[in-house]
Amino acid sequence: MKPPALAALAVAALLALTPRDSWAQNSSAQAQDYPNRPVTFVVPFAPGGVTGLFARLLGQKLEQRLGKPFVVDHRPGGGGVTAAAAVARAAPDGYTIMMASSTILAFNATVRKNLAYDPRKDLTPIALLARVPFVLVVNPALPVKSVADLVKLAKDKPGELSFASPGPGTFHHLNGEIFKSRFGVELVHVPYKGTAPALQDIAAGHVSFMFADVPPARGLVEGGKLRALGVTTAQRVKALADVPPLAEAGMPGYDASSWHTITTTGGVPKEIVDKLYTEIRAIMAEPEVQDLLSQDGTLPQVSPSPDEMKKFVSDEIVRWGEVITKAGIAGSQ
């Protein structure tokens, strides 16, 4: 073979390798420089719920550690679908992250007929933050002091009692549908754009009851504006120590809690995802963060790696898909 031919082959080989090498070098450089501008931190619900509480706390901590603002952006609507679809369409550069609960990453895959995003492909879970117990609360003016009382009232007045949620397909909504299915009662679902406005309407007597995440409900329960009938976990919750588990208060075997993550757009470079994961895990290990979340009624978790989180989400889609189908609400939204 002539020398010019050898030279041509060498150039061709070099050109073939350059894009991959360049991408790897560029991705690594992006991670080292990340973030070099503000990061949008999307919250899928109205202010006042547990997702907003998490975002404000973690956003401040990430800003302190990484030196750039993490701007909390509430985008309520559609039970989290509006926000998740927007994040799924964002540039895959790590500058859009989101508080993503079990609703967004697991439930919607079965509840929704036509989902505007694929949680397995269009979103990348970064870190698991916590599990959140729920509490069944009623308007204190109702003649209801137990699950049995609530069931009896619902059967005496079919279709007249209503339950609230921050949107269709949310964990709050799913608990209500399981309650309906388990006791064979007729209830009206009233969706809101967040937990806080829903709780306000229950306290005002416009809606009968709700399965609410503990942090935003706690103050209203302690202030006598809501009556708590039980928590959804098998163990008592420190923040509501006097409230029994529903498993002991009329719903034997019941044990459920939502889980919350920080998630970003699909296709974000692994180096950036890993950098965020490392920082978030360090923040969650801080004693003051652990104490604050525990006192507020959440259960902090030690997060698996991002790769393990992907498998966790896939497994949860299957697990909750069976629950949702059994409850009769698969494809209902």
C-alpha positions as CSV (number, residue, x, y, z in Angstrom):
1,M,0.0,0.0,0.0
2,K,1.3,3.4,-0.9
3,P,2.2,6.0,1.8
4,P,-0.6,8.4,0.7
5,A,-3.1,5.6,1.2
6,L,-1.8,4.9,4.6
7,A,-2.1,8.6,5.5
8,A,-5.6,8.7,4.2
9,L,-6.6,5.7,6.4
10,A,-5.0,7.3,9.4
11,V,-6.9,10.5,8.9
12,A,-10.2,8.6,8.4
13,A,-9.6,6.7,11.6
14,L,-8.8,9.9,13.4
15,L,-12.0,11.5,12.1
16,A,-14.0,8.5,13.1
17,L,-12.8,8.6,16.7
18,T,-12.9,12.4,17.1
19,P,-16.7,12.9,17.7
20,R,-16.8,10.3,20.5
21,D,-13.6,11.5,22.2
22,S,-14.8,15.1,21.8
23,W,-18.2,14.3,23.3
24,A,-16.6,12.6,26.3
25,Q,-14.2,15.5,26.8
26,N,-17.0,18.0,26.4
27,S,-19.3,16.1,28.8
28,S,-16.5,15.9,31.4
29,A,-15.8,19.6,31.0
30,Q,-19.5,20.5,31.3
31,A,-19.7,18.5,34.6
32,Q,-16.6,20.2,36.0
33,D,-18.1,23.6,35.1
34,Y,-21.6,22.7,36.3
35,P,-23.5,24.8,37.2
36,N,-22.3,28.0,35.6
37,R,-25.7,29.7,35.6
38,P,-29.0,29.4,37.6
39,V,-30.7,26.0,37.7
40,T,-34.5,25.8,37.4
41,F,-36.0,23.6,40.2
42,V,-39.5,22.7,39.1
43,V,-42.2,21.8,41.7
44,P,-45.3,20.1,40.1
45,F,-47.8,21.5,42.6
46,A,-48.9,24.7,44.2
47,P,-46.9,26.1,47.1
48,G,-47.6,24.7,50.6
49,G,-47.2,21.0,49.9
50,V,-44.4,18.6,50.8
51,T,-42.8,18.9,47.4
52,G,-42.4,22.6,47.8
53,L,-41.0,22.2,51.3
54,F,-38.4,19.8,50.0
55,A,-37.5,22.0,47.0
56,R,-36.9,25.1,49.1
57,L,-34.7,23.3,51.6
58,L,-32.7,21.4,49.0
59,G,-32.5,24.4,46.7
60,Q,-30.9,26.5,49.4
61,K,-28.4,23.8,50.3
62,L,-27.5,23.1,46.6
63,E,-27.0,26.8,46.1
64,Q,-24.6,27.0,49.0
65,R,-22.6,24.0,47.9
66,L,-22.5,24.7,44.2
67,G,-22.4,28.5,44.1
68,K,-25.3,29.2,41.7
69,P,-29.0,29.9,42.3
70,F,-31.5,27.0,42.3
71,V,-34.7,28.8,41.5
72,V,-37.9,27.1,42.7
73,D,-40.5,27.2,40.0
74,H,-44.1,26.0,40.9
75,R,-45.9,24.6,37.8
76,P,-49.2,23.1,39.1
77,G,-51.7,21.3,37.0
78,G,-52.7,17.9,35.8
79,G,-51.6,16.0,38.9
80,G,-48.0,16.7,38.0
81,V,-48.2,15.9,34.3
82,T,-47.9,19.6,33.2
83,A,-44.6,20.0,35.0
84,A,-43.2,16.5,34.1
85,A,-43.9,17.0,30.4
86,A,-42.1,20.4,30.5
87,V,-39.1,18.9,32.2
88,A,-39.1,16.0,29.7
89,R,-38.9,18.5,26.9
90,A,-36.2,20.6,28.4
91,A,-32.6,20.7,27.1
92,P,-30.7,17.7,28.5
93,D,-28.0,19.8,30.2
94,G,-28.9,19.5,33.9
95,Y,-30.2,23.1,34.2
96,T,-33.8,21.9,34.7
97,I,-34.4,19.6,37.7
98,M,-37.7,18.6,39.4
99,M,-39.3,17.3,42.5
100,A,-40.7,14.0,41.2
101,S,-42.9,11.8,43.4
102,S,-44.2,8.3,43.0
103,T,-47.2,9.8,41.2
104,I,-45.1,11.3,38.4
105,L,-42.6,8.5,38.0
106,A,-44.7,5.4,38.7
107,F,-48.5,5.9,39.1
108,N,-49.1,8.0,35.9
109,A,-47.8,5.2,33.7
110,T,-50.9,3.2,34.6
111,V,-53.5,5.8,35.6
112,R,-53.2,7.9,32.4
113,K,-54.6,6.9,29.1
114,N,-52.2,9.1,27.1
115,L,-49.2,10.2,29.1
116,A,-47.3,13.1,27.6
117,Y,-43.9,11.7,28.7
118,D,-42.3,8.3,29.3
119,P,-41.0,8.2,32.8
120,R,-38.5,5.4,31.9
121,K,-37.0,7.3,28.9
122,D,-37.8,11.0,29.1
123,L,-36.8,11.6,32.7
124,T,-33.7,10.6,34.7
125,P,-34.1,10.0,38.5
126,I,-31.1,11.4,40.3
127,A,-31.7,10.6,44.0
128,L,-34.3,9.3,46.3
129,L,-35.0,11.8,49.2
130,A,-37.6,10.4,51.5
131,R,-40.8,8.5,51.9
132,V,-43.8,10.5,53.1
133,P,-46.6,9.0,55.2
134,F,-50.1,10.2,54.7
135,V,-52.9,11.0,57.2
136,L,-56.6,10.6,56.7
137,V,-58.2,13.9,57.8
138,V,-61.8,15.0,58.0
139,N,-63.6,18.2,58.6
140,P,-64.1,18.3,62.4
141,A,-67.8,19.3,62.0
142,L,-68.5,15.9,60.5
143,P,-70.0,13.3,62.9
144,V,-66.9,11.1,62.3
145,K,-64.3,10.0,64.8
146,S,-63.2,6.8,63.2
147,V,-62.8,5.0,59.9
148,A,-65.9,3.0,60.8
149,D,-67.9,6.3,61.3
150,L,-66.7,7.6,57.9
151,V,-67.7,4.4,56.1
152,K,-71.1,4.4,57.8
153,L,-71.7,8.1,56.9
154,A,-70.6,7.4,53.3
155,K,-73.0,4.4,53.0
156,D,-75.8,6.4,54.6
157,K,-75.3,9.3,52.1
158,P,-74.1,7.6,48.9
159,G,-72.5,10.1,46.5
160,E,-72.8,13.0,49.0
161,L,-69.4,12.9,50.6
162,S,-66.4,14.2,48.7
163,F,-62.6,13.7,49.1
164,A,-59.9,16.1,47.9
165,S,-56.5,15.6,46.2
166,P,-53.9,17.8,44.5
167,G,-54.9,16.3,41.2
168,P,-55.9,13.1,39.4
169,G,-53.6,10.1,39.7
170,T,-51.7,11.5,42.8
171,F,-50.9,9.3,45.8
172,H,-53.7,11.3,47.6
173,H,-56.2,10.4,44.9
174,L,-55.1,6.8,44.8
175,N,-55.6,6.4,48.6
176,G,-59.1,7.7,48.2
177,E,-59.9,5.3,45.3
178,I,-58.6,2.4,47.4
179,F,-60.8,3.5,50.2
180,K,-63.8,3.6,47.9
181,S,-63.0,0.1,46.5
182,R,-62.2,-1.4,49.8
183,F,-65.5,-0.4,51.5
184,G,-67.7,-0.2,48.5
185,V,-68.8,3.4,49.0
186,E,-69.7,6.1,46.6
187,L,-67.6,9.3,46.9
188,V,-67.0,12.4,44.8
189,H,-63.3,13.2,43.9
190,V,-62.5,16.9,44.0
191,P,-59.1,17.7,42.4
192,Y,-57.1,20.8,43.3
193,K,-53.7,22.2,42.1
194,G,-52.0,21.5,45.4
195,T,-52.4,20.0,48.9
196,A,-52.6,23.4,50.7
197,P,-55.7,24.7,48.9
198,A,-57.3,21.3,49.3
199,L,-56.7,21.2,53.0
200,Q,-58.0,24.8,53.4
201,D,-61.3,23.7,51.7
202,I,-61.6,20.7,54.0
203,A,-61.1,22.9,57.1
204,A,-63.7,25.3,55.7
205,G,-66.2,22.4,55.2
206,H,-66.4,22.5,51.4
207,V,-64.9,19.0,51.1
208,S,-65.4,16.1,53.5
209,F,-62.0,14.5,53.8
210,M,-58.6,13.8,52.3
211,F,-55.6,11.6,52.5
212,A,-52.9,14.3,52.9
213,D,-49.1,14.1,53.2
214,V,-48.3,14.7,56.9
215,P,-46.1,17.9,56.7
216,P,-48.8,20.3,55.4
217,A,-51.6,18.7,57.4
218,R,-49.8,18.6,60.7
219,G,-50.4,22.2,61.8
220,L,-54.1,22.1,60.9
221,V,-54.5,18.8,62.9
222,E,-52.7,20.2,65.9
223,G,-54.7,23.5,65.7
224,G,-58.0,21.6,65.7
225,K,-59.0,22.6,62.2
226,L,-58.9,19.1,60.9
227,R,-59.5,15.7,62.7
228,A,-57.0,12.9,62.0
229,L,-58.4,9.4,61.8
230,G,-55.2,7.5,61.1
231,V,-51.8,7.4,59.2
232,T,-51.2,5.2,56.2
233,T,-48.0,3.6,57.5
234,A,-48.0,0.5,59.7
235,Q,-45.9,2.4,62.2
236,R,-46.9,5.6,64.0
237,V,-45.5,8.9,62.7
238,K,-43.3,10.9,65.1
239,A,-44.9,14.2,64.0
240,L,-48.4,12.9,64.8
241,A,-47.6,10.5,67.6
242,D,-51.2,10.4,69.0
243,V,-52.7,9.3,65.6
244,P,-52.9,5.5,65.2
245,P,-52.0,3.7,62.0
246,L,-55.0,3.0,59.8
247,A,-54.0,-0.7,60.0
248,E,-55.0,-0.5,63.6
249,A,-58.0,1.8,63.1
250,G,-60.3,0.1,60.6
251,M,-58.1,-0.8,57.6
252,P,-56.2,-3.9,58.6
253,G,-53.0,-4.5,56.7
254,Y,-52.8,-1.0,55.2
255,D,-49.3,0.3,54.8
256,A,-48.5,2.9,52.2
257,S,-46.3,5.9,51.7
258,S,-45.3,8.0,48.8
259,W,-41.7,8.5,47.8
260,H,-40.0,11.7,46.5
261,T,-37.0,12.2,44.3
262,I,-35.0,14.8,42.5
263,T,-35.2,14.0,38.8
264,T,-34.0,15.7,35.6
265,T,-34.5,15.4,31.9
266,G,-33.6,12.2,30.0
267,G,-30.2,12.2,28.3
268,V,-28.4,14.6,30.8
269,P,-24.7,13.6,30.8
270,K,-23.9,11.0,33.4
271,E,-21.2,13.2,34.9
272,I,-23.7,15.9,35.7
273,V,-26.2,13.5,37.1
274,D,-23.5,11.9,39.3
275,K,-22.4,15.3,40.5
276,L,-25.9,16.3,41.6
277,Y,-26.4,12.8,43.2
278,T,-23.2,13.2,45.3
279,E,-24.2,16.7,46.5
280,I,-27.8,15.7,47.2
281,R,-26.8,12.6,49.1
282,A,-24.4,14.6,51.2
283,I,-27.1,17.2,52.0
284,M,-29.5,14.5,53.0
285,A,-26.9,13.0,55.4
286,E,-26.6,16.3,57.3
287,P,-28.0,15.8,60.9
288,E,-30.0,19.1,60.7
289,V,-31.7,18.0,57.5
290,Q,-32.5,14.6,58.9
291,D,-33.9,16.1,62.1
292,L,-35.9,18.8,60.3
293,L,-37.5,16.3,57.9
294,S,-38.2,13.7,60.6
295,Q,-39.8,16.3,62.9
296,D,-42.0,17.4,60.0
297,G,-43.4,13.9,59.4
298,T,-41.2,12.5,56.6
299,L,-38.9,9.5,56.5
300,P,-35.5,10.4,55.1
301,Q,-33.9,7.7,52.9
302,V,-30.4,6.8,51.9
303,S,-30.6,7.0,48.1
304,P,-29.5,4.3,45.8
305,S,-27.2,5.3,42.9
306,P,-28.8,6.9,39.8
307,D,-28.5,3.6,37.9
308,E,-30.2,1.7,40.7
309,M,-32.9,4.5,40.8
310,K,-33.8,3.7,37.2
311,K,-34.4,0.1,38.1
312,F,-36.3,1.1,41.3
313,V,-38.7,3.3,39.2
314,S,-39.3,0.5,36.7
315,D,-40.1,-1.9,39.5
316,E,-42.4,0.6,41.1
317,I,-44.3,1.2,37.8
318,V,-45.0,-2.6,37.8
319,R,-45.9,-2.8,41.5
320,W,-48.2,0.2,41.6
321,G,-49.7,-0.7,38.2
322,E,-51.1,-3.9,39.8
323,V,-52.6,-1.8,42.7
324,I,-54.1,0.8,40.4
325,T,-55.6,-1.9,38.1
326,K,-57.1,-3.7,41.1
327,A,-58.6,-0.4,42.3
328,G,-60.3,0.0,39.0
329,I,-58.7,3.3,37.9
330,A,-56.2,2.1,35.3
331,G,-56.5,4.4,32.3
332,S,-59.1,6.5,34.1
333,Q,-57.4,9.9,33.4
